[in-house]
Structures are given as structure tokens and as C-alpha cells.
Amino acid sequence: MLNKIAFKALRQKWRDYSVLLIGTTIAVAIFYMFTNIAMNEELLRSLSTMTQKMIVFVFVLGQILLGVITFVYLNFANSFLVRLRQKDYGLLSMLGATKHQIGSLLLRETLLLGLISSILGVFVGMGITKLSGQALMQSIGIKLSHWSVGTPKVVLVTIGFFLLIFLLNGLYNRWRLMRLDTLTLLQADHVVSAKKVNPKRQLILGLLGIILLGTSYAIMPKVVQWQMIGLTADLILNVTGTYLFVGQTLGLVTYWIGKSEFGQKGLRNFINGQLRFRLDEYKRILTMIAVLFGLALGAISVGQGYYVSLPKQAVENDALTLATKNPKTNFADLKDVTYQAQLDYVVKDQTVYFNKDSVKKAQVPTLVYQQNGQPDAKPKQTTVDVTHPEDAYTLSTLANYVTGIPFGSDVQLVNQLPAGKQETIKLVKVKDLQANESVLKKMAANEKAYMSNPDETIPGAYGNLITLKTIFGGLEFMSIFLGIAFLIMLASTLMFKTLSNVSLDRRRYEILAMIGTTPQQLRLTAFKDVGILFFIPMLIGLVDATMGMQIFKPIMPDPYSGFSLGLVLVLGIYGGYYILTSLIYQRLVLKK
């Protein structure tokens, strides 16, 4: 019997549930894609051991973050659904249903919705995994002939994880519902949320909110230096400041607007009154959305910023562009070559011998990471000092490469090479790494046959670029989809919250129509009414993200390099949800 009621409830309120279903389906799909990448054996086999670990770490981290935010999102969304159904549960209680039965009904509805969204999300996840595979492989610099869209193991992990999240949310909402008496359930639609205004109290708390927000912005540049303590403190200050700003500062602003001449013109008093009425109830959700908006924009911007800055980082961390043992390599196809040479060497055990006169004549470029005995954050480019070969970063790198070990090879500069197999390594440096990337890629591919260790990286800035792309290419890919998931969930949550109060708002719009407001004015007012709710967290989130990018200044060449691209994507998705919400809200509150 309870199963039939649960199915009937979903059919009757499918419009209300559809918003939650869409947001959860997208979250499931992206989680599925992350899981598939982290468990994709063909992909992992094509990567080096170090790269495998980085890819798995990046996407497992994405799974954890997505799981946490999905749990919070479902907690908010399900609480709104409970409110929508409270009256129905009250009627069931009047007809003799026990609290245990009503709680079981809510739990079954939640699990049913979770099962549907999980199954749909898996199919959507397979689709985006298939479509996005090429983008991922391009970003990390590999090519696979077959890109798997998933395995039964990935499907079971995804469905099991989300059913567990829905179960936990369902149990929590069941516990909350069973604490309410029948009268409270029946009067769910008649609860007045507005509270009496205390301007002095609001002024103090509002100023405190601004101070806390300002303090969080001030310490953001120090977060990397202060590490976990700084990050935790900044997060607490920012969330608390945002909560007080939304609940108190904005409440005081609406109070002053209501008393001013400006607020009395046209329908401004009505829109201001709507916001004043909602603020106390909306302050938690607007705070959450503001914080998540900033996180989503920050995640996308940082991921893209890292990726955009990779060529610059690669060049700054190596004095050469490429070193190759392939005797057939020809540098004629490279553009703007600024340096080229070749060195003969002999390897004995883990020691690599170079001719001192050849190294001196070649003026081999290298990096110096210390100045006056102190470590230098930014290395200085110079040439190899043959009197101190142990300090020559370039020679050490070449020695590790030709011996096939990650580090620890010894370099010796001698007047005459010792007896043994004499080999040659060619060196080249170009002015613009990106302009020569396609040619360098072919050279690196031809170099594979001459590598002693298949997991090693080809020396030079191009080798650095390949390694950085593998690490940060996956990070960029994850950050974009994670940011999109955050945005969809936060926007659909605000959409759901706005539409769940339509029954109360419709009465106010009916009164406006009765006193002579034209249909065009009503439509414009509805757009403004919803627009304010979307604008407040968007503005706070934009400031959070703009200021928060300072956190990455010590570890990124230019933390704002990906900000504009991230902003366009974020505003596009968020703006789309605002327009959709406004149209639905307008249709519901103005219907005749």
C-alpha cells in the first residue's frame, strides 16, 4: 500500500520532483564519469606509473568533493519536498496513519527518487563519458584506440554510492517529520516567515558580517603560507560573514528602502517587501549558494588558469626545449631556434662522462636554483660552469635520462672520454614552445625507441609540458565538470526553493492584479522578484571568487588567466537557470 502511495505522489507532483531529479541526474552522471576515468584500466595502462597515481588521485578527489556537495544539495532539496508534502502527510495522519508509517512513506519516496535519478544518471554518464573522452585524452596528451564508457563495476559503485546518500537523507528527513504533530503538518502552507525587525540588532550583526567577510578576503593571500589553519579559518570567516550579511545586512537595507522615498515608487515597495518577507527563511540557502557559486567559478577558473599557464611553467623550469638520443632527429622543421648543439658521452655504471672542452665550447644552457648559497624561488638561466659540473641542472638531467634512472646519476667532465660505447645526445632550444608543439610531438614520439625506461620523461621544456599536461590536464577536465555540477545543483536548489513558495506568492500577485496592475507590469515584477534572489548570491559569489583567486598567487604564474573563460561558462549556466525559473514562476503565479 505504501509503495502505491509513493508512486502516486511522484506522478502527481512530477513537476516539483523534476527539478531535484534533473540536478541529481547530472550529479550522478558526472560522478559516474569520474569513477570510470579513475577505474579505466585501458587508460591507466597507457600512462606511466607516476601519471597513473596523479590521474587516480585527481578524479578520486573529484568524486569526494562531488559526493559531499551532493549530500548537502539533497539535504536542502529534500527538505523542500518534505515541506511541499507536509499537508498530505497531515491528512494521512488524520485518517489514522501512524508516524512510523508516514516516515516509512517519506523514506520510500526518497529512495524511489534516488533509484530513478541514479539509473538515469548512469545512462547520461555513459553518454558524456563517450563524448568527453577525446577532450580528456587531448588535455593529458594521450591517444587511445578504444575509450571504454564503463564497466559493471563502475555502474554498481555509482548506483550504490548515490542510494547510500539518498538513504541517509531519507532517514534524516524521516526523523524530522516524525517529530512534527498533525496540526503542524496541516498548517504547513500558512506559516508566516517574516519576523519583527530590530534595526539596532541588525545594524550590529550586519556590520559584523561585513567585517568578517572583509577579514576573510584580507587573509586569502596568506592561506598558502598558513596552510590548513589558514584555509579553515578563512572558510569559517567567509561562511559566517556571508550568513550574517544575507540575513542581517540585507535585512537592514530592505528596512531602510521600505522607509525611503525611493522605495515607494512604482512596485518597488512590493518587490522590497517580498525580499524582506523571504530573507529570514532564505538566508541559509542564499549563503550556501553564494559560497558554492564562488567555489564553482574558482574551480573552473583555477583549472583553466593552470592549463593555460603550462607552457610558461614548462619553459621556466628547463633551460632546453628538447634533448634527444635519436641520431635521425633533424631540427630543421623547428621555428625560431635560438640554440642547438650535440654532446658526446660515455656511460659507466651510473656515471656519465662528458668532454669538458665540448661542454665549454657548446655553452650548454642550464638553471641555477641557488643564489649565494640560498634557495631561489625562480631559477636563473645561465650556462654550465665546467669547474662546478655538479651544480649544472642540465647535465644532471641529461645524465639521469641516458642512464634511465629517475635521479642520482653522477656527472663527470673529463679532458678525454674513457674507453667504452660513445653515444651522442642532441640539444635544442626554441623561442616559442607552443608554436613548435606539433613538430616537437613527432620528435618525442620517435624518441620512444631510444629510451632506457618507458616511464621516463624526455628532457627539456617539452618533456615538462607533457608531464604538466598529464597532471593539470586532468585537473582542468575535472574542475570544469565539477564546477558545472556545483552550478546545476545550486541553481536548481534555488529554483526549487523559489517555486516551492508559489502558493503563497500567487495570493500577493492576485491582490496586485485586483488593484489595477497591468499584466505587463506583473510579468516584469515577477522577473525582478526572482532576479533579486538569483542576483544576491551571484554577486557575493563573484566577489568571493575574485578575491579568492589571490590564494593561488604563490603557486600559479597568473591565477586570473582562466577567470574570464570560467566567468562566461558560469554566468551562462546560472543565467539559463534564472530565465527558466522566471518563466515557470511567472506562469504559476500569474495563471488565471
C-alpha positions, 0 to 999 in steps of 0.5 A, spaced: 500 500 500 505 504 501 509 503 495 502 505 491 502 511 495 509 513 493 508 512 486 502 516 486 505 522 489 511 522 484 506 522 478 502 527 481 507 532 483 512 530 477 513 537 476 516 539 483 520 532 483 523 534 476 527 539 478 531 535 484 531 529 479 534 533 473 540 536 478 541 529 481 541 526 474 547 530 472 550 529 479 550 522 478 552 522 471 558 526 472 560 522 478 559 516 474 564 519 469 569 520 474 569 513 477 570 510 470 576 515 468 579 513 475 577 505 474 579 505 466 584 500 466 585 501 458 587 508 460 591 507 466 595 502 462 597 507 457 600 512 462 606 511 466 606 509 473 607 516 476 601 519 471 597 513 473 597 515 481 596 523 479 590 521 474 587 516 480 588 521 485 585 527 481 578 524 479 578 520 486 578 527 489 573 529 484 568 524 486 569 526 494 568 533 493 562 531 488 559 526 493 559 531 499 556 537 495 551 532 493 549 530 500 548 537 502 544 539 495 539 533 497 539 535 504 536 542 502 532 539 496 529 534 500 527 538 505 523 542 500 519 536 498 518 534 505 515 541 506 511 541 499 508 534 502 507 536 509 499 537 508 498 530 505 502 527 510 497 531 515 491 528 512 494 521 512 495 522 519 488 524 520 485 518 517 489 514 522 496 513 519 501 512 524 508 516 524 512 510 523 508 509 517 508 516 514 516 516 515 516 509 512 512 513 506 517 519 506 523 514 506 520 510 500 519 516 496 526 518 497 529 512 495 524 511 489 527 518 487 534 516 488 533 509 484 530 513 478 535 519 478 541 514 479 539 509 473 538 515 469 544 518 471 548 512 469 545 512 462 547 520 461 554 518 464 555 513 459 553 518 454 558 524 456 563 519 458 563 517 450 563 524 448 568 527 453 573 522 452 577 525 446 577 532 450 580 528 456 585 524 452 587 531 448 588 535 455 593 529 458 596 528 451 594 521 450 591 517 444 587 511 445 584 506 440 578 504 444 575 509 450 571 504 454 564 508 457 564 503 463 564 497 466 559 493 471 563 495 476 563 502 475 555 502 474 554 498 481 559 503 485 555 509 482 548 506 483 550 504 490 554 510 492 548 515 490 542 510 494 547 510 500 546 518 500 539 518 498 538 513 504 541 517 509 537 523 507 531 519 507 532 517 514 534 524 516 528 527 513 524 521 516 526 523 523 524 530 522 517 529 520 516 524 525 517 529 530 512 534 527 504 533 530 498 533 525 496 540 526 503 542 524 503 538 518 496 541 516 498 548 517 504 547 513 502 552 507 500 558 512 506 559 516 508 566 516 516 567 515 517 574 516 519 576 523 519 583 527 525 587 525 530 590 530 534 595 526 539 596 532 540 588 532 541 588 525 545 594 524 550 590 529 550 583 526 550 586 519 556 590 520 559 584 523 558 580 517 561 585 513 567 585 517 568 578 517 567 577 510 572 583 509 577 579 514 576 573 510 578 576 503 584 580 507 587 573 509 586 569 502 593 571 500 596 568 506 592 561 506 598 558 502 603 560 507 598 558 513 596 552 510 590 548 513 589 553 519 589 558 514 584 555 509 579 553 515 579 559 518 578 563 512 572 558 510 569 559 517 570 567 516 567 567 509 561 562 511 559 566 517 560 573 514 556 571 508 550 568 513 550 574 517 550 579 511 544 575 507 540 575 513 542 581 517 545 586 512 540 585 507 535 585 512 537 592 514 537 595 507 530 592 505 528 596 512 531 602 510 528 602 502 521 600 505 522 607 509 525 611 503 522 615 498 525 611 493 522 605 495 515 607 494 515 608 487 512 604 482 512 596 485 518 597 488 515 597 495 512 590 493 518 587 490 522 590 497 517 587 501 517 580 498 525 580 499 524 582 506 518 577 507 523 571 504 530 573 507 529 570 514 527 563 511 532 564 505 538 566 508 541 559 509 540 557 502 542 564 499 549 563 503 550 556 501 549 558 494 553 564 494 559 560 497 558 554 492 557 559 486 564 562 488 567 555 489 564 553 482 567 559 478 574 558 482 574 551 480 573 552 473 577 558 473 583 555 477 583 549 472 583 553 466 588 558 469 593 552 470 592 549 463 593 555 460 599 557 464 603 550 462 607 552 457 610 558 461 611 553 467 614 548 462 619 553 459 621 556 466 623 550 469 628 547 463 633 551 460 632 546 453 626 545 449 628 538 447 634 533 448 634 527 444 638 520 443 635 519 436 641 520 431 635 521 425 632 527 429 633 533 424 631 540 427 630 543 421 622 543 421 623 547 428 621 555 428 625 560 431 631 556 434 635 560 438 640 554 440 642 547 438 648 543 439 650 535 440 654 532 446 658 526 446 658 521 452 660 515 455 656 511 460 659 507 466 655 504 471 651 510 473 656 515 471 656 519 465 662 522 462 662 528 458 668 532 454 669 538 458 672 542 452 665 540 448 661 542 454 665 549 454 665 550 447 657 548 446 655 553 452 650 548 454 644 552 457 642 550 464 638 553 471 641 555 477 636 554 483 641 557 488 643 564 489 649 565 494 648 559 497 640 560 498 634 557 495 631 561 489 624 561 488 625 562 480 631 559 477 636 563 473 638 561 466 645 561 465 650 556 462 654 550 465 660 552 469 665 546 467 669 547 474 662 546 478 659 540 473 655 538 479 651 544 480 649 544 472 641 542 472 642 540 465 647 535 465 644 532 471 638 531 467 641 529 461 645 524 465 639 521 469 635 520 462 641 516 458 642 512 464 634 511 465 634 512 472 629 517 475 635 521 479 642 520 482 646 519 476 653 522 477 656 527 472 663 527 470 667 532 465 673 529 463 679 532 458 678 525 454 672 520 454 674 513 457 674 507 453 667 504 452 660 505 447 660 513 445 653 515 444 651 522 442 645 526 445 642 532 441 640 539 444 635 544 442 632 550 444 626 554 441 623 561 442 616 559 442 614 552 445 607 552 443 608 554 436 613 548 435 608 543 439 606 539 433 613 538 430 616 537 437 610 531 438 613 527 432 620 528 435 618 525 442 614 520 439 620 517 435 624 518 441 620 512 444 625 507 441 631 510 444 629 510 451 632 506 457 625 506 461 618 507 458 616 511 464 621 516 463 620 523 461 624 526 455 628 532 457 627 539 456 621 544 456 617 539 452 618 533 456 615 538 462 609 540 458 607 533 457 608 531 464 604 538 466 599 536 461 598 529 464 597 532 471 593 539 470 590 536 464 586 532 468 585 537 473 582 542 468 577 536 465 575 535 472 574 542 475 570 544 469 565 538 470 565 539 477 564 546 477 558 545 472 555 540 477 556 545 483 552 550 478 546 545 476 545 543 483 545 550 486 541 553 481 536 548 481 536 548 489 534 555 488 529 554 483 526 549 487 526 553 493 523 559 489 517 555 486 516 551 492 513 558 495 508 559 489 502 558 493 503 563 497 506 568 492 500 567 487 495 570 493 500 577 493 500 577 485 492 576 485 491 582 490 496 586 485 492 584 479 485 586 483 488 593 484 489 595 477 496 592 475 497 591 468 499 584 466 505 587 463 507 590 469 506 583 473 510 579 468 516 584 469 515 584 477 515 577 477 522 577 473 525 582 478 522 578 484 526 572 482 532 576 479 533 579 486 534 572 489 538 569 483 542 576 483 544 576 491 548 570 491 551 571 484 554 577 486 557 575 493 559 569 489 563 573 484 566 577 489 568 571 493 571 568 487 575 574 485 578 575 491 579 568 492 583 567 486 589 571 490 590 564 494 593 561 488 598 567 487 604 563 490 603 557 486 600 559 479 604 564 474 597 568 473 591 565 477 586 570 473 588 567 466 582 562 466 577 567 470 574 570 464 573 563 460 570 560 467 566 567 468 562 566 461 561 558 462 558 560 469 554 566 468 551 562 462 549 556 466 546 560 472 543 565 467 539 559 463 537 557 470 534 564 472 530 565 465 527 558 466 525 559 473 522 566 471 518 563 466 515 557 470 514 562 476 511 567 472 506 562 469 504 559 476 503 565 479 500 569 474 495 563 471 488 565 471 
